[in-house]
Amino acid sequence: MTPDTGLIIGGQDRRTGSAGILEITDPATDDIIARLPKAGAAEAAEAAAISAEGFRDWSAMQPYERSGILRRAADLMRARTETAARDMTLEQGKPLAQARLEWNAAADLLDWYAEEGRRGYGRVIAGRTAENELKVLRRPVGPVAALAPWNFPAWGMMQKIAPALAAGCSVVAKPSEVTPVTTWHIARALLDAGLPPRAISVIWGASGEISEVLVKSDEIRKVSLTGSTRVGRIVAALAGQYLKKVTMELGGHAPVIVARDADLDRLIPLAAQWKFRNAGQVCVSPTRFLVEAPLHDRFVEGLAAAAAQIRVGHGLEDGTAMGPLCTRSQRNVIAALVEDARAQGAQVVAGGDAVGNTGNFYAPTVVAGAHAGLKAMNDEPFGPLALVARVGSVEEALAEANRMPVGLGAYAFTANQRTAAEIARNIRSGMLGVNHFALGLPETPFGGVMDSGFGSEGGIEGMEAYTTPLTVTTMMV
């Protein structure tokens, strides 16, 4: 991996950490591929303090100037794609082609917010008298703690860094200790592009300790987390005690409603592609396939055949379509869910076993005969596991889709506009894809409802989350 990786605090590299050494393991080989400094409470407190200085530096610059720096950083990211993508594959496991796509998508996200940051619109409100002028301005909220997961280490972190910087906020970025190097690459591109050094810090290590210090810090004014619902409750409760603004992008369990008039020839290859990308470690991964009875058997047969054709291997090997799961514990979770499904009468029609003797590989798996009693139908299976249930109608499918207390992403496949409209009216979800699976775009809000969190990342909503309104009322004299 990149040999000079270290913590970044106020733009300065740190080769040691108060919590010792963090070992990074290749999830495909179990080999230790890097030993990095491990941060703890001391580094978190220092980074938070410096972020207040960075906020003063960065927010004082004009939006046009900030935009230029962010755009230069996006260009630097694209120029460094091969190095960053290779490191991402080594620490996270996804195939190199997918790592390249994610890295460049993160650069596109930075570009989009670089432009959006030039348009930090307020509004003018008609006064009650001719002498009265009313304005609402948008001001950056202040230093931000960005807490990102390991499944999409570039995109997930950039969803927080890009709008925060575009709004004029400074950032303390805490990537997962499993995948810290990708965020280091992002920060280096930003600093090399001219970002004021104190406007960004990158720390990783003792995750709970770092997060607690950042959330409690007087300097941090906004917390953005992508993580599980369990962790989201803890962080949101702590942030509430300290009256911090929060954005919570939490767990999901995405249903896919397949109506009897769906085009299976188009759907099946798409379902296999999007279900098993990144080894199924995607918060909006299509997981619960609710298929109307006339198409059920053909769909099961087709998806099982497609899953069996997916080549599993090291992400750096040519032709690999699916890499390992990122952690051994996650592979063990998937194995336990599959065994529970077998014990409760469901049929494993593809996969269902670990692959090889090293690494965290698990075969692309399709389970038919899924029902609400399965653990996997109630606990989000963050891995290469597709669950297929037969339903008698769209209404029955909607009832199952809405049974869960989470609502992040959902999908519907139908050739009938009335059916699509019925699903859109009744689905309890923050996002719905009709006849496709692509939900995450820079220009659209990304977020969920209920236990899937609150707030949005992406779109103008994503940048507004890092601002506060300032009402200015003027009486002419």
C-alpha positions in Angstrom: 0.0 0.0 0.0 1.0 3.7 -0.2 4.0 3.7 2.2 3.7 7.2 3.6 0.2 7.0 5.0 -0.4 8.6 8.4 -2.9 10.5 10.4 -3.5 14.1 9.2 -4.2 16.7 11.9 -4.4 20.3 10.8 -2.8 19.4 7.5 0.3 17.9 9.2 1.2 14.2 8.8 1.5 12.1 12.0 3.4 8.9 12.1 2.5 7.9 15.6 -0.7 7.7 17.5 -1.6 7.7 21.2 -3.5 4.4 20.9 -0.6 2.5 19.3 -0.4 0.7 16.0 -3.3 -0.2 13.7 -2.8 -3.3 11.4 -4.6 -3.3 8.1 -5.4 -6.7 6.7 -6.1 -7.7 3.1 -9.6 -9.3 3.3 -8.7 -11.6 0.4 -5.5 -13.1 1.8 -5.5 -12.4 5.6 -2.1 -10.8 5.1 -1.2 -7.7 7.1 -0.5 -5.1 4.4 0.1 -1.9 6.5 0.8 -0.8 10.0 -0.5 2.7 10.7 -0.6 5.0 13.6 -3.7 4.5 15.7 -5.4 7.6 17.1 -7.3 7.9 20.3 -8.9 10.6 22.5 -5.9 12.9 22.4 -5.8 13.2 18.6 -9.6 13.6 18.5 -9.5 16.5 20.9 -6.6 18.1 19.0 -8.3 17.7 15.7 -11.5 19.2 17.0 -9.6 22.2 18.4 -7.8 22.8 15.2 -11.0 22.5 13.2 -12.3 25.8 14.8 -9.2 27.6 13.4 -9.7 25.9 10.1 -13.4 27.0 10.0 -12.3 30.6 10.4 -9.8 30.2 7.5 -12.1 28.4 5.1 -15.4 30.2 5.8 -13.7 33.6 5.3 -12.9 32.7 1.7 -15.4 33.6 -1.0 -17.5 30.7 -2.4 -15.9 31.3 -5.9 -12.4 30.8 -4.5 -13.5 27.7 -2.4 -15.1 26.3 -5.6 -11.8 26.5 -7.5 -9.9 24.6 -4.8 -12.5 21.9 -4.7 -12.5 21.5 -8.5 -8.7 21.3 -8.5 -8.9 18.6 -5.9 -11.3 16.6 -8.0 -8.9 16.8 -11.0 -6.1 15.6 -8.8 -8.2 12.7 -7.6 -8.8 11.6 -11.2 -5.1 11.8 -11.9 -4.4 9.6 -9.0 -7.1 7.0 -9.7 -4.8 4.0 -10.1 -2.9 4.4 -6.9 -6.0 5.2 -4.8 -8.2 2.5 -6.4 -5.5 -0.2 -5.8 -5.2 0.8 -2.2 -9.0 0.7 -1.8 -9.1 -2.8 -3.2 -6.4 -4.0 -0.9 -8.0 -2.6 2.3 -11.7 -3.2 1.4 -11.7 -6.1 -1.0 -13.9 -4.9 -3.9 -12.7 -5.6 -7.5 -10.3 -3.0 -8.9 -12.8 -2.0 -11.6 -15.4 -1.2 -9.0 -12.8 0.7 -6.9 -11.9 2.8 -9.9 -15.6 3.6 -10.5 -16.1 4.5 -6.9 -13.1 6.7 -6.7 -14.0 8.6 -9.9 -17.7 8.9 -8.7 -16.3 10.5 -5.5 -14.4 13.0 -7.7 -17.6 13.8 -9.6 -19.4 14.3 -6.3 -16.7 16.8 -5.2 -17.0 18.6 -8.6 -20.8 18.8 -8.3 -20.6 20.4 -4.8 -17.8 22.7 -5.9 -20.3 24.2 -8.3 -23.2 24.1 -5.9 -21.2 25.9 -3.3 -21.0 28.9 -5.6 -24.8 29.1 -5.4 -25.4 29.3 -1.7 -28.8 31.0 -2.2 -30.8 32.7 0.4 -34.1 34.4 -0.3 -35.8 37.8 0.0 -39.2 38.1 1.7 -41.6 40.9 1.1 -41.6 43.3 4.0 -44.8 44.5 5.7 -44.0 48.1 4.9 -42.1 49.8 2.1 -39.3 50.6 4.5 -38.9 47.0 5.8 -36.5 44.6 4.0 -36.4 40.9 5.0 -33.6 38.5 4.0 -32.7 34.9 4.8 -29.0 34.0 4.3 -27.4 30.6 4.6 -24.3 30.4 6.8 -22.0 27.4 7.3 -22.9 25.6 10.5 -19.2 25.3 11.7 -16.7 22.4 12.1 -18.1 19.0 11.2 -17.4 15.5 12.4 -17.7 13.1 9.4 -18.0 9.5 10.5 -18.0 7.1 7.5 -18.2 3.3 7.0 -15.9 0.8 5.4 -18.2 -0.4 2.5 -17.7 2.6 0.2 -14.7 4.3 1.7 -14.4 7.0 -1.0 -18.1 7.7 -1.9 -19.3 7.4 1.7 -16.8 9.8 3.0 -17.1 12.2 0.1 -20.9 12.4 0.7 -19.9 14.3 3.9 -16.7 16.1 3.0 -17.9 17.6 -0.3 -21.0 19.4 0.9 -19.4 20.4 4.2 -16.5 22.1 2.5 -18.7 23.5 -0.3 -20.8 25.2 2.4 -17.7 26.6 4.1 -17.3 24.2 7.0 -14.1 22.6 8.2 -14.0 18.8 8.6 -12.7 16.2 11.0 -13.0 13.0 9.0 -13.0 9.7 10.9 -13.0 6.8 8.4 -13.5 3.2 9.6 -10.4 1.8 11.1 -10.8 -1.1 8.6 -10.4 1.2 5.5 -8.6 4.4 6.5 -6.2 4.8 3.5 -8.9 5.8 1.0 -9.8 8.9 3.1 -6.1 9.7 3.5 -5.9 9.9 -0.4 -8.9 12.2 -0.5 -7.4 14.6 2.1 -4.1 14.6 0.3 -5.8 15.7 -2.9 -7.6 18.5 -1.1 -4.5 19.8 0.6 -2.4 19.6 -2.5 -5.1 21.6 -4.3 -4.8 24.4 -1.8 -7.3 23.7 0.9 -6.2 25.6 4.1 -4.3 23.0 6.2 -6.4 23.4 9.3 -9.7 22.9 7.4 -9.3 19.1 7.3 -8.0 16.4 9.6 -8.2 12.7 9.1 -8.0 10.4 12.2 -8.7 6.7 12.7 -8.2 4.1 15.4 -10.1 3.7 18.6 -13.5 4.3 17.0 -15.8 4.6 19.9 -13.4 6.8 21.9 -12.7 9.1 18.9 -16.4 9.5 18.1 -17.4 10.3 21.7 -14.7 13.0 21.9 -15.7 14.6 18.6 -19.4 14.6 19.4 -18.9 16.1 22.9 -16.4 18.7 21.6 -17.4 22.3 22.0 -15.8 23.1 18.6 -17.8 20.5 16.5 -21.2 21.8 15.5 -22.5 19.1 13.1 -22.2 15.3 13.1 -22.8 13.2 10.0 -22.8 9.4 10.4 -23.3 6.6 8.0 -23.6 3.3 10.0 -25.9 0.8 11.5 -29.2 1.7 13.2 -27.7 0.6 16.6 -24.7 2.9 16.3 -26.9 5.7 14.9 -29.1 5.7 18.0 -26.0 6.0 20.2 -24.5 8.8 18.3 -27.7 10.7 17.8 -28.6 10.5 21.5 -25.1 11.8 22.4 -25.3 14.6 19.9 -28.7 15.5 21.2 -27.3 16.0 24.7 -24.9 18.5 23.2 -27.4 20.1 20.8 -25.5 19.2 17.7 -27.0 19.1 14.2 -26.9 15.6 12.8 -27.4 13.7 9.6 -28.0 9.9 10.1 -27.8 7.5 7.1 -28.4 4.2 8.8 -29.3 0.6 7.9 -31.8 -0.7 5.4 -33.2 -3.9 4.1 -34.3 -3.0 0.5 -37.3 -4.7 -0.9 -37.7 -5.3 -4.6 -41.4 -5.6 -5.8 -41.5 -7.7 -9.0 -45.0 -7.3 -10.5 -46.4 -10.0 -12.8 -45.8 -7.9 -15.9 -42.1 -7.2 -15.2 -39.5 -7.9 -17.9 -37.5 -10.7 -16.4 -35.0 -10.8 -19.3 -34.0 -7.3 -18.3 -34.4 -7.7 -14.6 -32.5 -10.8 -13.9 -29.0 -9.7 -15.1 -29.6 -6.3 -13.4 -30.6 -8.0 -10.1 -27.5 -10.2 -10.1 -25.2 -7.2 -11.0 -26.6 -4.9 -8.3 -27.2 -7.5 -5.6 -23.7 -8.9 -5.7 -21.7 -5.7 -6.4 -19.3 -5.0 -3.5 -20.2 -8.5 -2.2 -23.6 -7.2 -1.3 -22.1 -4.7 1.2 -24.3 -1.8 0.1 -26.9 -0.1 2.3 -29.4 0.0 -0.6 -28.5 -3.4 -1.9 -31.6 -5.2 -3.3 -32.2 -7.9 -0.8 -35.9 -9.0 -0.4 -37.2 -9.9 -3.8 -41.0 -10.1 -3.5 -42.1 -11.8 -6.8 -45.6 -12.2 -7.9 -46.5 -15.9 -8.3 -46.7 -16.1 -12.2 -43.0 -15.0 -12.5 -41.6 -16.5 -9.3 -40.2 -19.8 -10.5 -38.6 -18.4 -13.6 -37.1 -15.5 -11.6 -35.6 -17.9 -9.0 -34.1 -20.1 -11.7 -32.7 -17.2 -13.6 -31.2 -15.4 -10.6 -29.6 -18.6 -9.3 -28.0 -19.3 -12.7 -26.7 -15.7 -12.9 -25.3 -15.9 -9.3 -23.5 -19.2 -10.2 -21.7 -17.5 -13.1 -20.2 -14.7 -10.9 -16.4 -15.1 -10.6 -15.2 -14.7 -7.1 -11.6 -13.8 -6.4 -9.0 -11.3 -5.3 -10.0 -7.8 -6.4 -6.7 -7.2 -8.2 -7.1 -10.3 -10.3 -8.3 -9.8 -13.9 -11.9 -11.0 -14.4 -12.9 -10.9 -10.7 -16.6 -9.8 -10.5 -16.9 -10.1 -6.7 -14.3 -9.9 -4.0 -14.3 -11.0 -0.4 -16.4 -9.5 2.4 -14.5 -6.8 4.1 -14.3 -8.5 7.5 -14.3 -12.0 8.9 -17.1 -11.2 11.3 -19.3 -10.1 8.4 -18.7 -13.3 6.6 -19.6 -15.2 9.7 -22.9 -13.2 10.0 -23.9 -14.2 6.4 -23.0 -17.9 7.1 -25.2 -17.9 10.2 -28.1 -16.3 8.3 -27.9 -18.9 5.6 -27.8 -21.8 8.1 -30.9 -20.3 9.8 -32.7 -20.2 6.5 -31.9 -23.8 5.8 -33.1 -24.8 9.3 -36.4 -23.0 8.7 -37.2 -24.8 5.4 -36.0 -22.2 2.9 -34.1 -23.5 -0.2 -30.5 -22.4 -1.0 -30.6 -22.6 -4.8 -27.2 -21.0 -5.4 -24.1 -20.6 -3.2 -24.5 -21.0 0.5 -20.9 -21.7 1.5 -17.6 -19.9 2.2 -15.1 -20.1 -0.7 -11.5 -21.2 -0.2 -9.4 -21.5 3.0 -8.1 -18.0 3.2 -9.7 -14.6 3.2 -13.4 -13.6 3.8 -14.9 -15.1 0.6 -18.5 -16.2 0.5 -20.3 -17.5 -2.6 -23.1 -15.4 -4.2 -26.1 -16.9 -2.6 -29.8 -17.1 -3.5 -32.4 -18.4 -1.0 -35.9 -19.3 -2.3 -38.9 -19.9 -0.1 -38.0 -16.9 2.1 -40.6 -15.9 4.7 -40.9 -13.5 7.6 -39.7 -16.0 10.1 -36.1 -16.1 8.7 -33.5 -14.0 10.6 -32.3 -12.8 7.2 -35.7 -11.3 6.4 -35.5 -9.3 9.6 -31.8 -8.5 10.1 -30.2 -6.7 7.2 -27.9 -9.2 5.5 -25.0 -7.0 4.6 -23.5 -9.4 2.2 -24.0 -11.6 -1.0 -27.4 -13.0 0.0 -30.5 -12.6 -2.1 -33.9 -13.6 -0.5 -36.8 -14.5 -2.8 -40.4 -14.7 -1.6 -43.5 -15.6 -3.6 -46.3 -13.1 -3.2 -49.9 -13.2 -4.6 -50.3 -9.6 -5.4 -48.6 -6.2 -5.4 -50.6 -5.4 -2.2 -49.1 -8.4 -0.5 -45.7 -7.3 -1.6 -46.2 -3.8 -0.2 -47.3 -5.2 3.1 -44.1 -7.3 3.3 -42.0 -4.4 2.1 -43.4 -2.1 4.8 -43.3 -4.7 7.6 -39.8 -3.7 8.5 -39.1 -0.5 10.7 -36.4 0.6 8.2 -37.0 2.5 5.0 -33.9 3.5 3.0 -34.0 2.2 -0.5 -36.8 0.2 -2.3 -37.3 -1.0 -5.9 -40.2 -1.9 -8.2 -40.2 -3.6 -11.5 -43.4 -3.3 -13.6 -44.4 -2.2 -17.1 -47.6 -0.7 -15.8 -47.5 3.0 -14.8 -50.6 2.6 -12.5 -48.8 -0.2 -10.6 -45.6 2.0 -10.3 -47.7 4.9 -9.0 -49.5 2.7 -6.5 -46.1 1.5 -5.1 -44.8 5.0 -5.0 -47.8 6.2 -3.0 -47.7 3.4 -0.5 -44.0 2.4 0.0 -42.4 3.6 3.2 -38.9 4.5 2.0 -36.7 7.4 1.5 -35.9 6.4 -2.1 -37.6 4.3 -4.8 -36.1 3.0 -8.0 -38.6 2.0 -10.7 -37.3 -0.5 -13.2 -33.7 0.2 -12.2 -31.3 0.0 -9.2 -29.2 3.2 -9.4 -30.2 5.5 -6.5 -27.0 7.3 -5.5 -26.4 10.4 -7.7 -24.7 13.7 -6.7 -27.7 15.7 -7.7 -30.4 13.8 -5.8 -31.0 13.5 -2.0 -30.0 10.2 -0.5 -31.5 9.2 2.9 -34.2 7.2 4.6 -37.1 7.2 7.0 -37.9 5.5 10.3 -35.0 3.5 11.6 -33.0 4.2 8.5 -32.2 7.6 9.9 -33.0 11.2 9.0 -31.5 14.0 6.8 -30.2 13.6 3.3 -26.8 13.4 1.6 -26.6 14.5 -2.0 -28.5 17.2 -3.9 -29.1 20.7 -2.6 -30.5 19.1 0.5 -27.1 17.6 1.2 -25.4 21.1 1.3 -28.3 22.7 3.2 -27.6 20.2 6.0 -24.3 22.0 6.6 -25.8 25.4 6.9 -28.0 27.4 9.2 -30.4 30.2 8.2 -29.6 33.8 9.3 -32.6 36.1 9.2 -31.7 39.7 8.5 -34.4 42.3 8.9 -33.7 45.9 8.0 -35.7 49.0 8.5 -34.8 51.8 6.1 -34.0 55.2 7.8 
